[in-house]
Amino acid sequence: MNQADLQAKPWQLSERARKLTSSAIREILKVTERPEVISLAGGLPLPATFSVEEMRVACDRILRYSPAAALEYSSTDGYLPLREWVTQRYSVNGASIRPSQVLITTGSQQALDLLGKVLIDPASRVLVETPTYLGALQSFSMYEPNYVQVPTDEHGLIVSSLTADVRLLYAQPNFLNPTGRRLSLERRTALAAFAQGAGFPVVEDDPYGALYRDQCAAMLASLEQQMPAGVE
């Protein structure tokens, strides 16, 4: 093969990459960078609430007393003391979580991508609420699923509309993006019972549950673990 042949054969993107479309979230974030814009389109925290000084002190303490643990390669599931903290934080209301069940990711988008990678094949049926979080659709779409819409009302997703012949259900029980709706306790219990016998995982995305101050927002995992075996 001569030099002319090499120049005539440009490298190519994968077929999956060639199917990618522009990210709506990226376009929204571009707009938010403009100083004259106050955007309500994304779940962006108020910069004035950032715990900058506390983070600076924490980083200094870690680099002073545990630099090797902070900077060296570690196991892919994440720093064990951090996974133990996550375990304690979410082992509430009957939920029992072990550190071996926790995986530390770089944000929820990486978690959604990993879930799509291990659970979705081309043409797999994936249940999603109507409407649902755009970022989840973008992450899962890399793996070419067929989305099955689950209708919702003011009480959240309608559990009676679910079907079992799917790979997964993606749900946001608390403050569904973009509607802000919350799944009622009655429907949470019904969904947990359905999930227990359905034979597919429920991906419970809960970025805003801690903001609900009036009463505890029971995790689907805690409700499911409280049910007797075989309840459907």
C-alpha positions as CSV (number, residue, x, y, z in Angstrom):
1,M,0.0,0.0,0.0
2,N,1.5,3.3,-1.1
3,Q,1.2,6.8,0.4
4,A,-1.5,7.8,-2.0
5,D,-3.7,4.8,-1.0
6,L,-3.3,5.8,2.7
7,Q,-4.4,9.3,2.0
8,A,-7.5,8.1,0.0
9,K,-8.9,6.1,3.0
10,P,-10.1,8.5,5.8
11,W,-10.9,7.1,9.2
12,Q,-14.6,6.5,9.9
13,L,-16.9,6.9,12.9
14,S,-18.7,3.8,14.2
15,E,-22.3,3.3,12.9
16,R,-23.6,4.1,16.4
17,A,-21.7,7.4,16.4
18,R,-23.0,8.3,12.9
19,K,-26.6,8.0,14.2
20,L,-26.0,10.6,17.0
21,T,-27.9,13.8,16.9
22,S,-27.2,17.2,18.5
23,S,-27.8,17.2,22.3
24,A,-30.6,19.5,23.3
25,I,-29.2,19.7,26.8
26,R,-25.9,20.9,25.4
27,E,-27.7,23.6,23.5
28,I,-29.7,24.7,26.6
29,L,-26.4,25.0,28.6
30,K,-24.9,27.1,25.8
31,V,-27.7,29.6,26.3
32,T,-27.3,29.6,30.1
33,E,-23.7,30.8,29.6
34,R,-25.0,34.1,28.3
35,P,-24.9,36.7,31.2
36,E,-28.3,38.3,30.3
37,V,-30.1,35.0,30.4
38,I,-31.9,33.5,33.5
39,S,-32.8,30.0,32.3
40,L,-35.5,27.9,33.9
41,A,-35.1,25.2,31.3
42,G,-32.6,23.1,33.3
43,G,-32.1,21.9,36.8
44,L,-29.2,24.1,37.5
45,P,-28.3,24.9,41.1
46,L,-27.9,28.5,42.3
47,P,-24.1,29.3,42.3
48,A,-24.5,31.3,45.5
49,T,-25.4,28.1,47.3
50,F,-22.2,26.3,46.3
51,S,-20.2,25.2,49.4
52,V,-17.0,26.6,48.0
53,E,-15.1,27.1,51.3
54,E,-16.2,23.7,52.7
55,M,-15.1,22.0,49.5
56,R,-11.7,23.8,49.7
57,V,-11.2,22.7,53.3
58,A,-12.2,19.1,52.5
59,C,-9.8,19.0,49.5
60,D,-7.0,20.4,51.5
61,R,-7.6,17.8,54.3
62,I,-7.7,14.9,51.8
63,L,-4.5,16.0,50.0
64,R,-2.8,16.6,53.4
65,Y,-3.7,13.3,55.1
66,S,-4.8,10.9,52.4
67,P,-3.0,11.9,49.1
68,A,-2.3,8.4,47.9
69,A,-5.9,7.2,48.3
70,A,-7.1,10.4,46.5
71,L,-4.7,10.3,43.6
72,E,-3.9,6.7,43.0
73,Y,-5.9,4.3,40.8
74,S,-8.6,2.5,42.7
75,S,-11.2,-0.2,42.1
76,T,-13.7,0.5,39.4
77,D,-16.7,0.4,41.8
78,G,-15.2,3.4,43.7
79,Y,-13.6,4.4,47.0
80,L,-14.9,2.0,49.7
81,P,-15.4,4.6,52.5
82,L,-17.5,6.6,50.1
83,R,-19.6,3.6,49.1
84,E,-20.1,2.8,52.8
85,W,-21.4,6.4,53.3
86,V,-23.8,6.0,50.4
87,T,-25.0,2.7,51.8
88,Q,-25.8,4.4,55.2
89,R,-27.4,7.4,53.5
90,Y,-29.9,5.3,51.5
91,S,-30.5,2.3,53.8
92,V,-33.6,4.0,55.2
93,N,-37.3,3.2,55.4
94,G,-36.8,-0.5,55.2
95,A,-34.2,-0.4,52.4
96,S,-31.1,-2.6,53.0
97,I,-28.2,-1.7,50.7
98,R,-24.7,-3.2,50.8
99,P,-21.5,-1.4,49.7
100,S,-21.0,-4.1,47.1
101,Q,-24.3,-2.9,45.5
102,V,-23.0,0.7,45.1
103,L,-21.1,2.0,42.1
104,I,-19.6,5.5,42.1
105,T,-20.1,7.3,38.8
106,T,-19.2,10.7,37.3
107,G,-22.8,12.0,37.5
108,S,-26.1,10.4,36.6
109,Q,-25.5,10.6,32.9
110,Q,-22.6,8.1,33.2
111,A,-24.8,5.8,35.3
112,L,-27.6,5.9,32.7
113,D,-25.1,5.2,29.9
114,L,-23.8,2.2,31.8
115,L,-27.3,0.9,32.5
116,G,-28.1,1.2,28.8
117,K,-24.9,-0.6,27.9
118,V,-25.6,-3.7,30.1
119,L,-29.4,-3.8,29.7
120,I,-30.4,-2.7,26.2
121,D,-29.9,-4.4,22.9
122,P,-31.1,-2.9,19.5
123,A,-34.9,-3.0,19.4
124,S,-35.2,-3.7,23.1
125,R,-38.5,-2.4,24.5
126,V,-37.9,0.3,27.2
127,L,-40.7,1.8,29.3
128,V,-40.6,5.5,29.9
129,E,-43.0,8.0,31.5
130,T,-44.8,10.5,29.2
131,P,-43.1,12.9,29.3
132,T,-39.7,12.0,30.7
133,Y,-36.2,13.3,31.3
134,L,-34.5,14.1,28.0
135,G,-31.0,13.2,29.2
136,A,-32.1,9.6,29.9
137,L,-33.5,9.3,26.4
138,Q,-30.3,10.6,25.0
139,S,-28.2,8.1,27.0
140,F,-30.3,5.1,26.2
141,S,-30.8,6.0,22.6
142,M,-27.1,5.1,21.9
143,Y,-28.2,1.5,22.3
144,E,-31.1,1.8,19.9
145,P,-34.1,0.8,22.1
146,N,-37.8,1.0,21.1
147,Y,-39.4,3.3,23.6
148,V,-42.8,2.4,25.0
149,Q,-44.6,5.4,26.5
150,V,-46.3,5.0,29.9
151,P,-49.1,7.5,30.3
152,T,-49.1,9.8,33.4
153,D,-51.6,12.0,35.2
154,E,-51.4,14.4,38.2
155,H,-50.5,11.4,40.5
156,G,-47.6,10.2,38.3
157,L,-47.3,7.2,36.0
158,I,-50.3,5.0,35.6
159,V,-49.2,1.6,36.9
160,S,-52.1,-0.3,35.2
161,S,-50.6,0.7,31.9
162,L,-47.4,-1.1,32.4
163,T,-46.5,-4.2,30.4
164,A,-44.0,-6.9,31.5
165,D,-42.5,-7.7,28.1
166,V,-39.7,-5.1,28.3
167,R,-36.1,-4.7,29.3
168,L,-36.5,-2.0,31.9
169,L,-38.7,0.8,33.2
170,Y,-37.1,4.2,33.6
171,A,-39.0,6.2,36.3
172,Q,-38.7,9.4,38.3
173,P,-41.1,9.1,41.3
174,N,-40.1,12.5,42.8
175,F,-40.6,15.7,40.8
176,L,-40.6,14.1,37.4
177,N,-38.6,16.1,34.8
178,P,-40.1,18.1,33.1
179,T,-43.6,18.1,34.8
180,G,-42.5,18.2,38.5
181,R,-45.1,15.6,39.4
182,R,-44.7,13.1,42.3
183,L,-45.8,9.5,42.2
184,S,-48.4,9.0,44.9
185,L,-47.7,6.6,47.7
186,E,-50.5,4.3,46.5
187,R,-49.0,4.0,43.1
188,R,-45.4,3.7,44.5
189,T,-46.6,0.6,46.4
190,A,-48.4,-0.8,43.3
191,L,-45.3,-0.2,41.2
192,A,-43.0,-1.8,43.7
193,A,-45.4,-4.9,43.8
194,F,-45.4,-5.0,40.0
195,A,-41.7,-4.7,39.7
196,Q,-41.2,-7.5,42.2
197,G,-42.8,-10.1,39.8
198,A,-42.3,-8.4,36.4
199,G,-38.9,-9.9,35.6
200,F,-37.2,-6.6,34.6
201,P,-35.4,-3.8,36.5
202,V,-36.9,-0.5,37.4
203,V,-34.4,2.3,37.1
204,E,-35.4,4.8,39.8
205,D,-33.9,8.2,39.1
206,D,-34.3,10.4,42.2
207,P,-32.2,13.6,42.0
208,Y,-34.7,15.7,43.8
209,G,-36.3,13.5,46.5
210,A,-34.3,15.1,49.3
211,L,-35.9,18.4,48.5
212,Y,-39.3,17.2,49.7
213,R,-39.6,18.3,53.3
214,D,-43.2,17.6,54.3
215,Q,-42.9,13.8,54.4
216,C,-40.4,11.2,53.5
217,A,-40.5,10.1,49.8
218,A,-40.3,6.4,50.1
219,M,-37.9,4.8,47.6
220,L,-39.3,2.1,45.4
221,A,-36.4,-0.1,46.6
222,S,-37.5,0.2,50.2
223,L,-41.1,-0.5,49.4
224,E,-40.2,-3.6,47.3
225,Q,-38.0,-5.0,50.1
226,Q,-40.8,-4.6,52.7
227,M,-43.1,-6.9,50.6
228,P,-43.5,-10.6,51.3
229,A,-41.9,-12.8,48.8
230,G,-44.2,-13.6,45.9
231,V,-46.4,-10.6,46.3
232,E,-47.5,-9.2,42.8
